[in-house]
Amino acid sequence: MYSKEESQKMKREFWVAFAEKYPRKWILYDTKIKDFSFKFYVDNKKVQVLIDIEHRSDDKRNAYFEKLEALKNILEEEFIKDLVFEKEYTLESGKTISRIWVEKLGIGFSNRKYWDEIFDFYFEKMNALELFYLEYDEFIKDIE
């Protein structure tokens, strides 16, 4: 078990190593849609690439989610498979968001032997989600 300081240091090393292996700027929060973001997640049991839709307005949040759901077949056939779509996802804080994600179980950041596997997973999946988004962003943004 790691101390809090050791864990934070290892997380920093993990993200620096990822940036060195795949030096590029990711879209992440720069989607031009309020509260619509791409995220990387890692803990000691799994890694995930996520799209979080956190709009305060349930109507807008649902509208963006439904846009993505309408593109699900294209997304899965041309870009990325094994996505999980959850319209009502509850965060630990109790906040309800919409989330779409892909994950790999049984690997985590605290075991360095998995880092290259995690980095490759991140690159492949996030790159695919970004390519999809860049091709369909105008359709996704048009919820009015």
Sine and cosine of phi, psi and omega as CSV:
sin_phi,cos_phi,sin_psi,cos_psi,sin_omega,cos_omega
0.00,0.00,0.64,-0.77,-0.03,-1.00
-0.99,-0.15,0.52,-0.86,0.14,-0.99
-0.95,0.32,0.22,-0.97,0.01,-1.00
-0.86,0.50,-0.67,0.74,-0.01,-1.00
-0.90,0.43,-0.70,0.72,0.01,-1.00
-0.89,0.46,-0.65,0.76,0.01,-1.00
-0.90,0.43,-0.69,0.73,0.03,-1.00
-0.90,0.44,-0.65,0.76,0.02,-1.00
-0.89,0.45,-0.68,0.73,-0.01,-1.00
-0.91,0.41,-0.63,0.78,0.05,-1.00
-0.89,0.46,-0.68,0.73,0.06,-1.00
-0.86,0.51,-0.73,0.69,0.01,-1.00
-0.87,0.49,-0.65,0.76,0.01,-1.00
-0.86,0.51,-0.77,0.64,-0.06,-1.00
-0.94,0.35,-0.57,0.82,0.07,-1.00
-0.91,0.42,-0.70,0.71,0.02,-1.00
-0.89,0.46,-0.63,0.78,0.04,-1.00
-0.89,0.46,-0.72,0.69,-0.01,-1.00
-0.90,0.44,-0.54,0.84,0.03,-1.00
-0.95,0.30,-0.61,0.79,-0.01,-1.00
-0.96,0.29,-0.63,0.77,-0.01,-1.00
-0.81,-0.59,0.97,0.24,-0.06,-1.00
-0.98,0.21,1.00,-0.08,0.05,-1.00
-0.43,-0.90,0.27,-0.96,0.05,-1.00
-1.00,-0.05,0.83,-0.56,0.03,-1.00
-1.00,-0.03,0.42,-0.91,0.02,-1.00
-0.91,0.42,-0.78,0.62,-0.02,-1.00
0.71,0.70,-0.98,-0.21,-0.05,-1.00
-1.00,0.00,-0.11,0.99,-0.10,-1.00
-1.00,-0.01,0.79,0.61,-0.06,-1.00
-1.00,-0.01,-0.18,0.98,-0.09,-1.00
0.93,0.38,0.27,0.96,0.12,-0.99
-0.83,-0.55,0.81,-0.58,-0.02,-1.00
-0.88,0.48,0.75,-0.66,0.07,-1.00
0.86,0.51,0.55,0.83,0.04,-1.00
-0.78,-0.63,0.93,-0.38,-0.12,-0.99
-0.60,-0.80,0.37,-0.93,0.11,-0.99
-0.98,-0.20,0.63,-0.77,-0.05,-1.00
-0.62,-0.78,0.49,-0.87,0.20,-0.98
-0.98,-0.21,0.62,-0.79,0.08,-1.00
-0.69,-0.72,0.65,-0.76,0.09,-1.00
-0.56,-0.83,0.63,-0.78,0.21,-0.98
-0.65,-0.76,-0.41,-0.91,-0.05,-1.00
-1.00,-0.01,0.02,1.00,-0.03,-1.00
-0.85,-0.53,-0.36,0.93,-0.09,-1.00
-0.36,-0.93,0.29,-0.96,0.16,-0.99
-0.80,-0.61,0.55,-0.83,-0.03,-1.00
-0.64,-0.77,0.48,-0.88,0.23,-0.97
-0.88,-0.48,0.80,-0.59,-0.18,-0.98
-0.79,-0.62,0.45,-0.89,0.31,-0.95
-0.91,-0.42,0.87,-0.49,0.05,-1.00
-0.94,-0.34,0.77,-0.64,0.08,-1.00
-0.91,-0.40,0.96,-0.29,-0.17,-0.99
-0.90,-0.43,0.39,0.92,-0.06,-1.00
-0.85,0.53,0.66,-0.75,0.00,-1.00
-0.90,0.43,-0.57,0.82,0.01,-1.00
-0.98,0.18,0.89,-0.45,0.02,-1.00
-0.85,0.52,-0.59,0.81,0.00,-1.00
-0.88,0.47,-0.72,0.69,0.01,-1.00
-0.93,0.36,-0.68,0.74,0.02,-1.00
-0.85,0.53,-0.73,0.68,0.01,-1.00
-0.91,0.42,-0.60,0.80,0.00,-1.00
-0.90,0.44,-0.70,0.72,0.04,-1.00
-0.91,0.42,-0.67,0.74,0.02,-1.00
-0.88,0.48,-0.69,0.73,-0.01,-1.00
-0.91,0.41,-0.53,0.85,0.09,-1.00
-0.88,0.47,-0.72,0.69,0.01,-1.00
-0.91,0.41,-0.63,0.78,0.03,-1.00
-0.89,0.46,-0.60,0.80,0.03,-1.00
-0.90,0.43,-0.44,0.90,0.00,-1.00
-0.99,-0.12,0.12,0.99,-0.12,-0.99
-0.81,0.58,-0.71,0.70,-0.02,-1.00
-0.89,0.46,-0.69,0.72,0.03,-1.00
-0.89,0.45,-0.72,0.70,-0.02,-1.00
-0.84,0.54,-0.73,0.68,-0.06,-1.00
-0.97,0.23,-0.53,0.85,-0.02,-1.00
-0.98,0.18,-0.56,0.83,-0.12,-0.99
-0.95,-0.30,-0.31,0.95,-0.15,-0.99
-0.81,-0.59,-0.81,0.59,-0.16,-0.99
-0.41,-0.91,0.74,-0.68,0.00,-1.00
-0.98,-0.20,0.16,-0.99,0.11,-0.99
0.91,0.42,0.48,0.88,0.06,-1.00
-0.98,0.20,0.55,-0.84,0.10,-0.99
-0.95,-0.30,0.81,-0.59,0.04,-1.00
-0.96,-0.29,0.85,-0.53,0.04,-1.00
-0.74,-0.68,0.95,-0.32,-0.06,-1.00
-0.93,0.37,-0.59,0.81,-0.03,-1.00
-0.85,-0.53,1.00,0.06,0.00,-1.00
-0.97,-0.26,0.80,-0.61,-0.03,-1.00
-0.98,-0.18,0.86,-0.52,0.06,-1.00
-0.96,0.27,0.27,-0.96,0.04,-1.00
-0.83,0.56,-0.50,0.87,0.00,-1.00
-0.95,0.31,-0.21,0.98,-0.04,-1.00
0.99,-0.14,-0.18,0.98,0.00,-1.00
-0.95,0.32,0.66,-0.75,0.05,-1.00
-0.99,-0.13,0.79,-0.61,0.05,-1.00
-0.77,-0.64,0.05,-1.00,0.21,-0.98
-0.95,-0.31,0.64,-0.77,-0.07,-1.00
-0.64,-0.77,0.65,-0.76,0.12,-0.99
-0.80,-0.60,0.75,-0.66,-0.07,-1.00
-0.45,-0.89,0.27,-0.96,0.15,-0.99
-0.75,-0.66,0.59,-0.80,-0.06,-1.00
-0.63,-0.78,0.30,-0.95,0.09,-1.00
-0.78,-0.62,0.85,-0.53,-0.06,-1.00
-0.99,-0.10,0.36,-0.93,0.11,-0.99
1.00,0.09,0.15,0.99,0.08,-1.00
-0.71,-0.70,0.47,-0.88,-0.01,-1.00
-0.44,-0.90,0.18,-0.98,-0.14,-0.99
-0.96,0.27,-0.38,0.93,-0.09,-1.00
-0.96,0.27,-0.24,0.97,0.07,-1.00
-0.96,-0.28,0.96,-0.26,-0.10,-0.99
-0.86,0.51,-0.39,0.92,-0.01,-1.00
-0.91,0.41,-0.31,0.95,0.01,-1.00
-1.00,-0.03,-0.17,0.98,-0.15,-0.99
-0.83,0.55,-0.75,0.67,-0.01,-1.00
-0.87,0.49,-0.63,0.78,0.03,-1.00
-0.90,0.44,-0.67,0.74,0.03,-1.00
-0.91,0.42,-0.73,0.69,-0.03,-1.00
-0.87,0.49,-0.66,0.75,0.01,-1.00
-0.91,0.41,-0.66,0.75,0.06,-1.00
-0.87,0.49,-0.76,0.65,0.02,-1.00
-0.83,0.56,-0.76,0.65,-0.05,-1.00
-0.88,0.47,-0.75,0.66,-0.05,-1.00
-0.88,0.48,-0.75,0.66,-0.11,-0.99
-0.97,0.26,-0.70,0.71,-0.02,-1.00
-0.93,0.37,-0.64,0.77,0.03,-1.00
-0.86,0.51,-0.69,0.73,0.02,-1.00
-0.89,0.45,-0.69,0.72,0.02,-1.00
-0.90,0.44,-0.65,0.76,0.01,-1.00
-0.92,0.39,-0.68,0.73,0.03,-1.00
-0.86,0.51,-0.69,0.73,0.06,-1.00
-0.86,0.51,-0.77,0.64,-0.04,-1.00
-0.87,0.49,-0.71,0.71,-0.02,-1.00
-0.89,0.45,-0.49,0.87,0.03,-1.00
-0.98,0.18,-0.52,0.85,-0.12,-0.99
-0.88,-0.47,0.22,0.98,-0.09,-1.00
-0.88,0.47,-0.60,0.80,0.00,-1.00
-0.89,0.46,-0.66,0.75,0.04,-1.00
-0.91,0.42,-0.69,0.72,-0.02,-1.00
-0.90,0.44,-0.68,0.73,-0.04,-1.00
-0.92,0.38,-0.42,0.91,-0.11,-0.99
-0.99,0.11,0.98,0.20,-0.02,-1.00
-0.96,-0.27,-0.03,1.00,-0.02,-1.00
-0.98,0.20,0.00,0.00,0.00,0.00
